[in-house]
Amino acid sequence: MIKSFWSVYLFALLNICLLSETSAKISGSNLTENSSEEPKKYNYLLYLPKGYTTEKKKYPLVIYLHGSSQKGNDINKLKAYGPPQLVEAGRNFDFIIVSPQCPSGVRNWSEENWFESLFAELNSKYEIDPDRIYLTGVSMGGGGTFDLAKRYPDKFAALVPLCAWDSDVTNLCNIRHIPTWTFHGKQDAVVPVSETEEKVKKLRDCEGKIELTVLENEGHGIQWLYEKQDIYDIYDWMLKHKRKAK
């Protein structure tokens, strides 16, 4: 009887220890997750089309993600190239453009939870067509385009990642329903074209809607694509698409 008592006691004690350890692990996991998911507020440049204040309608939105060299707290750095440079030079667009800035010390566009607060703010302040929201970026911003869309696959109507860096194929099939046109310079010595080709293969394997344009004589600096209005008119291509259900 004494032996039976001690068996029951030891069994109960073991379960209490296991429950305490499990509880501690869950608590620690939640703390880590919550700290990484804490909403962040990033500065951004905003462009509103001519006539925005007088025309009562919903506008398409293009979100542009810059490359790693433009991180920091000087928002004017974003005007070196891409859509912010074109806006600064006086070019007009018939859609809203938002260009957030990734802070210094943050590895890439996926490290912090900045998108949700930005998205909520834009939708509360501006007349945005929810079915015509587009995402594009270059280098780190190209990788951010893939990664952000993977995390929020119900938000975007089309994607244009350029020479995507620092992203992988994990969960890439989440975006198979989103039309994507990706570009890469074949001579790119910074980010090998194979990184984009791997993503294209993965998406095609899961019947994704992706187009690849390899620029034969180009290296990493293909941000000039944002200036083109001929066969590489990425704005015209994006605007043809409306958001589809996942």
WOURWO-V428719 format. One record per backbone hydrogen bond with DSSP energy under -0.5 kcal/mol. NH is the residue of the N-H (numbers start at 1). CO is the residue of the C=O. E is the energy in kcal/mol with one decimal. If there is no record, write none. Layout:
# WOURWO-V428719
nh: <NH;NH>
co: <CO;CO>
e: <E;E>
This chain:
# WOURWO-V428719
nh: <5;6;7;8;9;10;11;12;13;14;15;16;17;18;19;20;21;22;23;24;25;26;27;28;29;30;31;32;33;34;35;36;37;38;40;42;45;47;52;54;55;56;57;59;61;62;63;63;64;64;65;66;66;70;71;72;75;77;78;79;80;81;85;86;87;88;89;90;91;96;97;98;99;100;101;106;107;111;113;114;118;119;120;121;122;123;124;125;126;128;129;130;132;134;135;136;137;138;139;141;143;144;145;146;147;148;149;150;151;152;153;155;157;158;159;160;162;163;165;172;174;175;176;178;179;179;180;181;182;182;183;184;186;187;187;188;195;196;196;197;198;199;200;201;202;203;204;205;206;207;208;209;210;211;213;214;215;215;216;218;222;225;226;227;228;228;233;234;237;238;239;240;240;241;243>
co: <1;2;3;4;5;6;7;8;9;10;11;12;13;14;15;16;17;18;19;20;21;22;23;24;25;26;27;28;29;30;31;32;33;35;113;40;99;97;49;51;51;54;55;127;132;96;61;134;62;98;136;64;100;67;68;102;73;74;75;76;77;78;82;82;83;84;85;87;86;60;47;62;45;98;43;103;105;108;38;112;114;115;116;117;118;119;120;121;122;126;59;128;129;61;158;63;160;65;162;138;139;140;141;142;143;144;145;146;147;148;150;152;133;133;179;135;137;183;139;169;171;172;173;175;157;177;209;159;180;211;161;213;215;215;218;185;192;192;193;193;194;195;196;197;198;199;200;201;202;204;203;176;208;180;182;212;184;213;214;215;220;222;223;224;224;225;230;232;233;234;235;236;237;238;131>
e: <-2.2;-2.3;-1.8;-2.2;-2.5;-2.7;-2.2;-2.3;-2.5;-2.4;-1.9;-2.1;-2.1;-2.3;-2.6;-2.3;-2.5;-2.5;-2.6;-2.2;-2.2;-2.6;-2.6;-2.5;-2.6;-2.4;-2.0;-2.1;-2.6;-3.0;-2.2;-2.0;-1.7;-0.6;-2.5;-0.6;-2.3;-2.6;-1.8;-0.8;-2.9;-0.6;-1.4;-2.5;-2.4;-2.9;-0.5;-3.0;-0.6;-2.6;-2.3;-0.5;-0.5;-1.6;-1.4;-2.0;-0.8;-2.0;-1.4;-1.6;-1.4;-0.8;-0.8;-1.7;-2.5;-2.2;-1.8;-1.4;-2.5;-2.7;-1.9;-2.5;-2.5;-0.5;-2.5;-1.3;-0.5;-1.1;-0.6;-1.4;-1.7;-3.2;-2.3;-2.1;-2.7;-2.2;-1.5;-1.6;-2.5;-1.4;-2.9;-0.7;-2.0;-3.2;-1.9;-2.4;-1.4;-1.6;-2.0;-2.6;-2.3;-2.3;-1.7;-1.7;-2.6;-3.0;-1.8;-2.1;-1.5;-2.0;-0.5;-1.7;-3.3;-0.7;-2.2;-2.2;-2.9;-2.7;-2.1;-2.1;-1.9;-2.0;-1.5;-1.8;-0.6;-0.6;-2.5;-2.4;-0.5;-3.0;-1.8;-1.8;-2.5;-0.5;-2.5;-1.6;-1.9;-0.6;-0.6;-2.3;-2.1;-1.1;-2.5;-2.4;-2.2;-2.5;-2.6;-2.3;-1.1;-1.6;-4.0;-1.5;-1.2;-3.0;-2.5;-0.5;-2.5;-0.6;-0.9;-1.6;-2.0;-1.8;-1.7;-1.9;-0.7;-0.6;-1.3;-1.8;-1.9;-2.5;-2.6;-0.7;-0.9;-2.1;-2.7>
